[in-house]
Amino acid sequence: MEFILHKGRPKTGEGRLEKEMKVYDLLDELGIEYSRLDHAAAMTMEACQEIDKALNAATCKNLFLCNRQKTQFYLLMIPGEKTFHTKDLSAQIGSARLSFADASFMEEFLKITPGSVSVLGLMNDTQNRVRLLVDEDVLKGEYFGCHPCINTSSLRLRTKDVFEIFLEAVHHEMTVVRL
């Protein structure tokens, strides 16, 4: 499969969802440069491997988690090749019994659906219901790939732009974890 890497936003919003276009609006407003790749829906990390090659950046695995009571919600970013073990994370963040959160909470808080989870969804979490957890290895790369709240496009972003400029603009902090 051949991909074409584009610099910046699409020329028009035709055929694109409003939530995707809002991502481009915010990134442009913040002066964050990005490259974009349009592709068929990428629902798995395996599908993302070809996209990673074209982006020349590793796509993070983004997991939407919650505690047993469904009162605390987390977005965990880890390198795609890492395996997630609940017990390794629970102790670090002081929350036992983590599990995957229902898609309804993902939609309510981040305005995204399964397969499209991304740090960029935090722009929609205006009440700060979701705590961002970032594996330390994610921060080591100069770039990483993620979806613009839809899984038919992927963006290549400079890591420091996301964790310094974007997070501040959307009023979120990150907790660095080691998995």
C-alpha positions in Angstrom: 0.0 0.0 0.0 1.4 3.4 -1.0 0.8 6.4 1.2 1.2 10.1 0.5 2.5 12.2 3.4 0.9 15.7 3.4 2.2 18.7 5.2 -0.5 20.2 7.4 -4.3 20.2 7.1 -6.4 19.0 4.2 -7.2 21.6 1.5 -10.9 21.3 2.3 -13.0 19.8 5.0 -15.1 17.9 2.4 -15.8 14.4 3.6 -14.2 14.9 7.0 -15.8 15.0 10.4 -16.0 18.3 12.3 -14.0 16.8 15.2 -11.1 16.0 12.9 -11.2 19.6 11.4 -11.2 21.0 15.0 -7.9 19.2 15.7 -6.3 20.9 12.6 -7.7 24.2 13.7 -6.2 24.0 17.2 -2.8 22.7 16.0 -2.7 25.5 13.4 -3.7 28.1 16.0 -1.0 26.8 18.4 1.6 26.9 15.6 2.3 23.2 15.9 3.6 21.7 12.6 2.4 18.3 11.6 2.4 15.9 8.7 -0.7 14.0 7.8 -1.4 10.7 6.2 -4.9 9.7 5.0 -5.7 6.0 4.9 -8.3 3.3 5.4 -9.6 2.9 9.0 -6.7 1.7 11.2 -8.4 -0.4 14.0 -5.4 -2.3 15.2 -1.7 -1.8 16.1 -0.8 -4.1 13.2 -2.6 -1.8 10.8 -0.6 1.1 12.2 2.7 -0.5 11.5 2.6 0.3 7.8 1.4 3.8 8.6 4.3 4.2 11.1 6.8 3.4 8.3 5.1 6.1 6.0 5.0 8.6 8.9 8.6 7.8 9.9 7.3 7.9 13.5 6.0 5.3 15.9 2.3 5.3 16.7 1.5 5.1 20.4 -0.9 2.6 21.8 -3.6 4.6 23.5 -5.6 2.9 26.2 -8.7 4.4 27.8 -8.9 3.0 31.4 -11.0 3.5 34.5 -11.1 2.3 38.1 -13.6 -0.2 39.3 -16.1 2.4 40.5 -15.9 4.2 37.1 -15.1 7.5 38.9 -11.5 8.0 37.7 -10.6 7.8 34.0 -7.1 7.6 32.4 -5.7 7.8 28.9 -2.5 5.7 28.8 0.0 6.3 26.1 2.6 3.5 25.6 4.9 2.5 22.7 3.0 0.2 20.3 5.4 -2.7 21.0 5.0 -2.6 24.8 2.6 -4.9 26.6 0.3 -3.4 29.2 0.0 -5.1 32.6 -2.5 -3.6 35.0 -0.6 -4.3 38.1 2.5 -2.5 36.8 0.5 0.7 36.4 -1.9 0.5 39.4 0.8 0.9 42.0 2.4 3.9 40.2 -0.9 5.9 40.1 -2.5 4.7 43.3 -5.5 3.2 41.7 -6.3 -0.5 42.1 -8.4 -2.6 39.8 -7.9 -0.7 36.5 -9.9 -1.9 33.5 -10.8 -0.7 30.1 -13.5 2.0 30.3 -16.7 1.7 28.4 -16.8 3.3 25.0 -19.7 5.6 26.2 -17.3 7.4 28.6 -14.7 7.8 25.8 -17.4 9.3 23.6 -18.7 11.5 26.4 -15.3 12.9 27.7 -13.1 12.8 24.6 -15.6 12.8 21.8 -13.9 9.9 20.1 -14.8 6.3 19.4 -12.8 3.1 19.9 -10.0 2.8 17.4 -9.5 6.6 17.3 -8.2 7.2 20.8 -5.5 9.8 20.9 -3.9 12.4 23.1 -5.5 14.9 20.8 -8.9 13.9 22.2 -8.0 15.7 25.4 -8.9 19.0 23.6 -12.5 17.8 24.1 -12.1 17.0 27.8 -12.9 20.6 29.1 -13.8 19.3 32.6 -10.5 17.4 33.0 -12.3 14.1 33.7 -9.4 12.2 32.1 -5.9 11.9 33.6 -3.1 11.5 31.0 -0.5 8.8 31.8 2.5 8.6 29.5 5.1 5.8 29.5 8.5 7.4 29.8 9.6 5.7 26.5 7.0 7.7 24.5 8.9 10.9 25.5 12.2 9.6 24.2 11.3 9.9 20.5 11.6 13.2 18.6 8.3 12.4 16.8 5.3 10.1 17.3 2.2 9.3 15.4 -1.5 9.6 16.5 -4.9 10.0 15.1 -6.7 13.4 14.8 -9.7 12.0 16.7 -10.6 9.8 13.7 -8.8 6.6 12.5 -8.8 7.4 8.8 -5.9 9.8 9.2 -2.7 9.8 11.2 -0.5 12.7 12.2 3.2 13.0 12.7 3.9 15.4 15.6 7.0 16.6 17.3 6.8 15.0 20.8 7.8 18.2 22.7 5.2 20.2 20.9 2.4 17.9 22.1 3.7 17.6 25.7 4.7 21.2 26.1 2.5 23.4 23.9 -0.7 21.3 23.2 -1.2 20.0 26.8 -0.8 23.4 28.3 -3.3 24.8 25.7 -5.9 22.2 26.6 -5.3 22.5 30.4 -4.0 19.0 31.0 -0.9 17.7 32.7 0.7 14.3 32.2 1.9 11.8 34.7 5.0 9.9 33.5 4.9 6.2 34.3 7.3 3.3 33.7 5.9 0.1 32.2 
